[in-house]
Amino acid sequence: MHKQNLLPVAVGVIKNAAGQILIALRNPTLHQGGLWEFPGGKLETGESAFQALVRELKEELDIDVNSATPLITIRHQYPKIAVQLQVFLVEDFSGVAKSAEGQPIAWVSPSALTDFAFPAANKPIIIAAQLPATYAILDDSQPDALWGNLQILLAKGVKLIQARLKRLSASELEAFIAKAYPLCQQHQALLLMNSAVTAGLPLITDGVHLTSHDLLALSARPAACRWLAASCHNLQELQHAQRIGVDFAVLAPVLATPTHPERQGMGWDVFTDLVAQVNMPVYALGGMGLADVDKACSVGGQGIAAIRSLLG
């Protein structure tokens, strides 16, 4: 799929103060008609994606976009057309959204997006729209601090957590998850278990985070897995993750870390290039702090993943 043959489209994931996302029903006479979509439209000659987004949302919904954050870029080949969707998260806008062109619109919760029929190219957008910009890795390098660290993350508003618990015994692991998962649910946070520590244990969480070894051992997405993430370090692993249907990936190391300062990271340029070659949300890991969230998003990432920096 050559970039010059792609139809460029600007798309807005518009989120209101209540956290709901606006979707619109495509006219039945249009390509992919009768399906729901995120508002937006084709770029006109000389327009940037952001300029097209501002114009389209004013024309379609009569709202003024004050600012927007890059969310994800999707390249998709339909039978008769190839598109590049440059997607923005729009949380800062003025006006009350209304259907300026007669199409039905609806405000829905992010978790309800999967209840609506969207074009195939929109699937990664639906996933990205449900994910936060930070992904915390709960590490048990200090087992005595584990419960306190989980409480700190939740108190700070972290909504996506991976439990990477390699030092706990099976009984300790089961006991921890038995009280940690209900606490995460109370805070409306997702809890994923690292695949290296789930073998044979009937642990109830929101999903699994695959190690790169476990990722490459799979030829298909495991059945009945609500959320599936994966650790990746190169293009081969990213493409394999996309092929088997992983929801999102973590790409590392981007920068050198305090624990491995001698290990050089791939750098932002390589991260940007790799992320551009897959259609799924990707978090940057390695030397990341909250100050890096905007950078990660601006180069195509979903945000950052971190072990220590999200604890403060």
C-alpha positions in Angstrom: 0.0 0.0 0.0 1.9 3.1 -1.3 1.4 6.2 0.8 0.8 8.4 -2.4 -2.2 6.2 -3.3 -3.9 6.6 0.0 -7.0 8.8 0.4 -6.1 11.1 3.3 -8.9 11.6 5.9 -9.0 13.5 9.1 -11.0 11.9 11.9 -12.0 13.2 15.3 -12.7 11.2 18.5 -14.7 13.8 20.2 -15.0 13.4 24.0 -17.3 15.5 26.2 -16.8 16.4 29.9 -18.7 13.2 30.9 -16.2 11.1 29.0 -18.7 10.1 26.3 -17.6 9.9 22.6 -19.6 11.2 19.7 -20.4 8.9 16.8 -22.4 9.5 13.6 -24.3 7.2 11.2 -23.0 7.3 7.6 -25.5 8.1 4.9 -26.7 4.8 3.3 -25.8 6.2 -0.2 -22.1 6.6 0.7 -19.2 4.1 0.7 -19.6 2.1 3.9 -23.1 3.6 4.3 -25.3 2.6 7.1 -22.4 2.1 9.5 -21.4 4.3 12.4 -18.2 6.4 12.2 -16.2 9.0 14.0 -16.8 12.4 12.4 -14.4 13.8 9.9 -13.7 13.9 6.2 -11.2 14.1 3.3 -8.4 16.6 3.2 -8.7 19.3 0.6 -5.7 20.4 -1.5 -3.2 22.2 0.6 -4.8 21.4 4.0 -3.1 19.8 6.9 -4.9 17.0 8.7 -5.6 19.4 11.7 -7.0 22.0 9.3 -9.3 19.5 7.7 -10.4 18.3 11.1 -11.4 21.8 12.2 -13.2 22.5 8.9 -15.1 19.1 8.8 -16.2 19.2 12.5 -17.5 22.8 12.0 -19.4 21.7 8.8 -20.8 18.5 10.2 -21.4 19.3 13.9 -21.2 23.1 14.2 -18.4 22.9 16.8 -15.2 24.8 17.0 -12.1 22.7 17.8 -9.8 24.6 20.1 -7.1 22.0 20.3 -6.6 18.3 19.5 -4.1 15.6 20.2 -2.9 13.0 17.7 -4.4 9.6 18.6 -3.6 7.1 15.9 -3.0 6.9 12.2 -4.6 4.0 10.3 -3.9 2.8 6.8 -6.5 0.4 5.4 -7.2 -1.2 2.0 -10.9 -1.6 1.2 -11.8 -3.5 -2.0 -12.0 -0.4 -4.1 -10.1 2.3 -2.1 -7.2 2.7 0.2 -7.5 5.2 3.0 -5.2 6.9 5.6 -7.1 8.0 8.6 -5.3 10.6 10.7 -7.2 10.4 14.0 -7.2 13.1 16.7 -8.6 13.1 20.2 -10.7 16.2 20.6 -11.5 17.2 24.2 -11.2 20.9 23.9 -14.0 22.4 21.7 -16.6 25.1 21.8 -20.3 24.9 21.0 -22.9 22.2 21.3 -22.6 19.4 18.8 -25.6 19.0 16.5 -26.2 17.2 13.2 -25.6 20.0 10.7 -26.0 17.6 7.7 -28.9 15.6 8.9 -27.0 12.4 9.9 -28.0 10.7 13.2 -25.4 11.3 16.0 -25.1 9.8 19.4 -22.9 10.3 22.6 -21.8 6.9 23.9 -19.4 5.6 26.6 -16.1 4.3 25.3 -16.9 0.8 26.5 -20.2 0.9 24.5 -18.4 1.6 21.1 -18.1 -2.2 20.5 -22.0 -2.4 20.4 -22.1 -0.4 17.2 -21.3 -1.5 13.6 -18.3 0.5 12.3 -16.3 0.2 9.0 -13.4 -2.3 9.3 -10.8 0.5 9.3 -12.3 1.9 12.5 -11.5 -1.1 14.8 -8.1 0.2 15.9 -9.7 3.6 16.6 -12.3 2.0 18.8 -9.5 0.4 20.8 -7.4 3.6 21.0 -10.5 5.6 22.1 -10.9 3.3 25.1 -7.2 3.4 26.2 -5.6 6.1 28.4 -2.3 7.8 27.6 -0.5 6.0 30.5 0.1 2.3 31.1 1.5 1.4 34.5 3.6 -1.7 35.1 3.1 -2.9 38.6 6.4 -4.6 39.5 7.0 -6.8 42.6 10.7 -6.0 42.9 9.8 -4.8 46.4 7.0 -7.2 47.4 6.2 -5.4 50.7 5.4 -2.2 48.7 3.2 -3.9 46.1 -0.2 -3.2 47.7 0.8 0.4 48.6 2.1 1.0 45.0 -1.2 -0.2 43.5 -3.1 2.2 45.8 -0.8 5.0 44.8 -1.4 4.3 41.1 -5.2 4.2 41.5 -5.2 7.3 43.6 -3.3 9.1 40.9 -6.0 8.2 38.4 -4.1 5.5 36.4 -6.7 3.5 34.5 -4.5 0.8 32.8 -2.2 -1.5 34.9 -0.2 -4.5 34.1 0.6 -6.9 37.0 4.1 -8.1 36.3 4.5 -10.2 39.4 7.4 -12.6 39.0 8.6 -13.0 42.6 5.4 -13.9 44.4 4.5 -17.6 45.1 1.4 -19.0 43.5 -0.6 -18.6 46.8 0.7 -15.0 47.3 -0.2 -14.2 43.7 -3.7 -15.5 44.0 -4.3 -13.7 47.3 -3.0 -10.4 45.8 -5.2 -10.6 42.7 -8.2 -11.6 44.8 -8.1 -8.2 46.5 -6.4 -6.1 43.8 -8.9 -6.8 41.0 -12.0 -5.7 42.9 -10.1 -2.5 44.0 -9.2 -1.8 40.3 -12.8 -2.3 39.3 -13.9 0.2 42.0 -11.6 2.8 40.4 -12.7 1.8 36.8 -9.2 0.7 36.0 -8.2 -2.2 33.8 -5.9 -4.8 35.3 -3.9 -7.1 32.9 -1.7 -10.1 34.0 1.7 -10.6 32.5 1.7 -14.0 30.7 4.9 -15.1 32.4 3.1 -15.5 35.7 -0.4 -16.7 34.7 0.4 -20.3 33.8 -2.0 -22.8 35.4 -3.5 -20.2 37.7 -7.2 -19.4 37.6 -6.7 -15.6 37.9 -9.6 -13.3 37.1 -8.5 -10.0 35.5 -9.4 -7.9 32.5 -6.9 -9.6 30.2 -3.3 -10.7 29.5 -0.1 -8.9 28.6 2.1 -11.3 26.5 5.8 -11.4 26.8 7.5 -11.2 23.4 8.4 -14.9 23.8 4.8 -15.9 24.5 3.6 -13.5 21.7 5.7 -15.3 19.0 4.6 -18.7 20.3 1.0 -17.9 19.3 -0.5 -18.3 15.9 -3.9 -16.8 16.8 -5.5 -14.7 19.5 -6.5 -16.8 22.6 -10.2 -17.3 22.9 -12.2 -15.5 25.5 -9.5 -12.9 26.2 -11.2 -9.5 26.8 -8.0 -7.4 26.5 -4.8 -8.7 24.9 -1.5 -6.7 25.0 2.0 -7.6 24.0 5.7 -6.6 24.6 7.5 -5.9 21.3 11.0 -4.8 20.5 11.1 -4.7 16.7 9.0 -4.6 13.6 8.7 -8.4 13.3 7.1 -8.6 16.8 4.8 -5.7 16.1 3.5 -7.1 12.9 3.0 -10.5 14.5 1.1 -8.9 17.3 -1.2 -7.2 14.7 -1.6 -10.4 12.7 -2.9 -12.4 15.7 -5.2 -9.6 16.8 -3.5 -8.1 19.8 -5.3 -5.0 21.0 -2.3 -2.9 21.8 1.5 -3.2 22.2 4.3 -1.8 24.2 7.5 -1.0 22.2 10.8 -0.9 24.1 13.3 0.3 24.9 12.8 3.8 23.5 15.3 5.6 25.7 18.0 4.4 28.2 16.6 3.5 31.6 18.0 4.2 35.1 18.3 0.4 35.7 20.1 -0.2 32.4 21.9 3.0 31.5 24.4 1.1 29.4 21.6 -0.2 27.1 21.0 2.3 24.4 17.3 2.8 23.4 16.0 2.9 19.8 15.3 6.6 20.0 12.2 8.5 19.0 12.9 8.4 15.2 13.0 4.6 15.2 9.9 4.4 17.4 8.0 6.7 15.0 9.0 4.6 12.0 8.0 1.3 13.6 4.6 2.6 14.9 3.8 4.0 11.4 4.0 0.4 10.0 1.2 -1.1 12.1 -2.5 -0.3 12.7 -2.8 -0.6 16.5 -2.1 1.5 19.6 1.5 1.3 20.7 2.9 2.6 24.0 6.5 3.8 24.4 8.5 2.1 27.2 12.0 2.7 28.5 13.1 5.9 30.2 9.6 7.3 30.1 8.0 9.8 32.4 4.8 11.9 32.3 6.7 14.6 30.5 7.1 12.2 27.6 3.3 11.6 27.0 2.9 14.5 24.6 6.0 13.4 22.6 4.8 9.8 22.4 1.4 10.9 21.1 2.8 13.4 18.7 4.8 10.7 16.9 2.0 8.2 16.6 2.1 6.4 19.9 -0.8 5.9 22.3 1.2 7.3 25.2 3.8 5.9 27.6 4.3 2.8 29.7 6.4 3.0 32.9 7.2 1.2 36.1 8.5 3.8 38.5 7.7 7.2 37.1 4.0 6.9 37.4 4.3 6.3 41.1 5.7 9.8 41.5 
